[in-house]
């Protein structure tokens, strides 16, 4: 059982062994004067530039803001001090603006460090840093109260306030329905509730809450909140802002998780390591942030390294902000200024996710998933047909749309050459497959650098920066390998794979742009093959390359020879069906081989320093208990277990607070994704701990927590203001009233559709689109944001990063660029214009008026009343009715509906 | 007022903010759409630098109301002319005689591969340079009209950026971060200063006639700031979305609708006396009504005198040039009306049908830069001259910029120049900046910044300074951090301030 450290103490002890043989350096006389003359003016007792002191051994061991150890006893090569005095990086040269220290002084300091950095009297020095920030300390376990209301009341009384009267039933049903499901109640349900409420308010409300928690719209509503936090979207962002194929599978996973009341700890485990739990789509969580696809990063290796580091940072932002409620991004370049996250912690966390790459894979599903079953049926048919081909000793090509497979009789080779017949070749990846029953699909890719495979290519056709080595780098996308024949040259491109030992192979899988096929959609001219025909060759005894299979011959024979043609056709058909009906690639992360992880000094991948291993932040007892070289999934699982450990001081508090935030409009901690020192203090710290405690005790049942919150008097009270309340606590943080608030974009849109009876309430599946099918290099343009193909809940509107939907973006709908733990609520004239004049509102007003007329008969007054009921769940007052009827008479019922849609009452939670 | 709240639970700043919010709420002023939490960021943590955040006080009833700058500066408004695609500095404003000497050669130090791939030889400028104006500043023939105005310009020749890719470069230049989702420069200025007019949006983005630039809305978005501060995009040809009254309704019907709406809202407000959010929303409908009149008025450039049209070039050249020239006239009219920030784009992501989209010139730069310059030069020069002639440069800062430069050597194809993040040129003009001045230098090839290297952070810090804003103190709390346009970097280039 892990233990979390609570008095967080950091201790640095000397690690170096003391050498006694060499001529001993006298620190006081040899080393200290150098420091005094050159360093201590800026890094001493009076001034600590960059947070660094060099007048104490302990502070040298710790280092400054950079997070790099200035001194590692016995290891000058790891000591940052040595780098800077040697001017390794001219921008970080010390002493600044002066000449280098004399060589003999540098040598002396180097030797001093090598010999253990003996500093008489300070060898046991340590730097202690105590942290007593509430959120990092253990939760309380004993509580004064046992209900939400008692905790709230205590604070209210202390402030000279009290709860307001209970809310009227009409307001209450509208409020709780929107909070729990995002949808207002129907007039019928409202009427039933009001009648039942008058008989037995508690029973009526209890059963309403149960009904709403049981509704499948509950999951839609709460998924929306979660997706905001992790800035999930269905496009990449960046230049081409490409569509992420089947990314919606993750959205559906989240909807279902809330609907099934999946325990929150399991929800976290699956999102981090669902690939090992038959919950493949859940890992869409890890790649929810934006990224720049390889094609637009550019060809420079340093730019590629930077882009990878940026992607890792997006992953860490997602995990830390959503689950831990902490911002760790600062520690990418230096120790966190406020919070106990060091630069080593940051990079140790990147080691956890080192096997994750932004991209697609075929997500893991349970075996009883319909697509999985279908695939398995088709696969056995396909294997049967392949067997027939193999039995004849034939070689053939299969077109899998995103890639080709070339099958040939199994052979064992030392090396394999692909000789192209065309003069220009562009490819992104080649896999060479070996039969291996140990692998899940019976195949093993042996074209991997980690297995010792090397590549060579025709030097005459080589293009600098587009080397054949990129063919096995597991990077998909354009601009990986290119080769071209010089003008008038007979030379044509070829690539040779050299295996470290004789290797059995039977299949090739190759592509020009697999990234496009796997990852995107809705773009013309995707993934065209750009390498033409080729020969597969091996060396004969004389060293000459001899072909054993050629694609042109395979094509010819498969179209000419009767028997073979028939089998090939069947194979092609099955593959086509399989692509359609079998599992599909989805943008829910792909896996790569984890590389060694290093601290990047100042955040630059060009300055790798100490190697680090997967762990959580050290001051939260982040040791994960796994081997340094453990596989990626194991690291992620271990990290998930660390997150959900009941002693983790953050996880339960953070989620309890999120629920509170979405229910009451503001969290107990008003900064839901920042529980660090720069975040807000909790208004009710004991209550928060009590909630977290209940949350864990309920086995992390989100529905139980939410039920408890909406059952409270704090939630069920009136939202009417009082003078004393406004004077003492204007934003009602203490909950002397239920604070009214403007509803989100989704609530406005969904409820207009609901009122007009045109909301398609089906759950899940591919998103509806309001955009055009664009060129690769173009911006998405809204072409239809109102007609019937869009009449679903807005959760299912394709979430396009930084695309203005021309109506609801103005209502603070997020651009999905950055974490959005809470949406700002702004009020602008553009919102008014959108809600008065958009095609959506105008057309829905008409439909709503039609519905009201249909349902209310010919009497205009009844029709008007019906409009009020459908949109606001209440009848108009007498003078409202009078004004509205006279308006509808002189104008139209359409216009009345449009006006009601624009009222404050419609836009605010009562 | 919240003195009864347990003091343990709120930081001193938090308490003072609560008090302030209570006070402001009652006096009809509140801190905008900014929730309390966003104000609770521990100012004391930051105050250790001796300079805590200065938060704009935003009137909830009108988030666009004018707010004072942090210190007095001449510039009240800003026009940003953004040229996506990367303008070649060595072919325009950054004269490098050594390129003539080394033309066709491949001196050591040229990297084998740059952004798009393998590199070729040094190429002399594709257009001849001549001394211009009284200052004798060397400018090429590519931009003859702008060249004639160099005595009004303040060049920065030593700019560097962090990326060689356009979208990240656009993001970095316009939002201070290469990543997505950060507030744009215009949003920061609008958040700080509001607007001098209530009848128009505070921040208008005029996109290229061909469409949005590569980073799309991110270039003028509000990021995590409230949506009120995002740029409203429209052009001389296309009004803002949903501005116009739907055809189905008559003007009278619209007026009657608003009257009924306000009546219903007023009645609703009776149940919530003192709720600023509701009152703000009522006010927003009044503002919207005013915009419906004022925006078409400001877009009505047909009534500009013929000589103005002639000067801007709305009657000459290609369709794209004419459309861009109209946008330039629109920009001037918006500034005249008091719009705080106008961001004018000269280049896009989608193609306009003539085969080019923006300044990007990987092949045949001679043709593509010339086509783009033909669109940009005359209208832009006319716009700046017009502002000057009307005295508007006294209080308007003009910024001409692009995301990076281009290489002094060619790509392997021998006809285009690749991206150069290590040296490029932008210029400023108007309120608060020196005239006929050049700051910083690139090396003898224009390959890397050499003298007074200026990061985009420095450049943006300077722009904010010129608007009377301290880039280190104009902050917004988001997700654990007091965010700034300049992140944790940037130094004001004092040398270019007049």
Interface residues (C-beta under 8 A of the other chain):
Chain A: X155 X158 X159 X160 X231 X237 X238 X239 X241 X290 X292 X296 X297 X298 X299 X300 X303 X310 X314 X321 X326 X327 X330 X337 X338 X463 X464 X465 X466 X479 X666 X667 X670 X671 X673 X674 X676 X677 X678 X679 X680 X681 X682 X683 X684 X685 X719 X720 X721 X723 X726 X727 X728 X729 X730 X731 X733 X734 X740 X741 X742 X775 X777 X778 X779 X780 X781 X801 X802 X803 X804 X806 X807 X809 X810 X811 X812 X815 X816 X817 X818 X819 X820 X821 X822 X824 X825 X826 X827 X828 X829 X830 X831 X832 X833 X834 X836 X837 X838 X839 X842 X877 X879 X880 X883 X884 X887 X890 X891 X892 X894 X895 X896 X898 X899 X900 X902 X903 X904 X905 X907 X908
Chain B: X1 X2 X4 X5 X6 X8 X9 X10 X11 X14 X18 X21 X22 X25 X26 X32 X33 X34 X35 X36 X37 X40 X41 X42 X45 X60 X63 X112 X113 X114 X115 X116 X117 X118 X163 X164 X165 X166 X167 X168 X178 X179 X180 X181 X182 X201 X211 X212 X214 X215 X216 X217 X218 X221 X223 X224 X225 X226 X227 X228 X229 X232 X233 X240 X241 X242 X243 X244 X245 X246 X248 X249 X253 X254 X256 X257 X260 X261 X263 X264 X265 X267 X268 X269 X271 X272 X273 X274 X275 X277 X278 X280 X281 X282 X283 X284 X285 X287 X288 X290 X291 X292 X349 X350 X351 X357 X412 X419 X477 X478 X479 X480 X481 X482
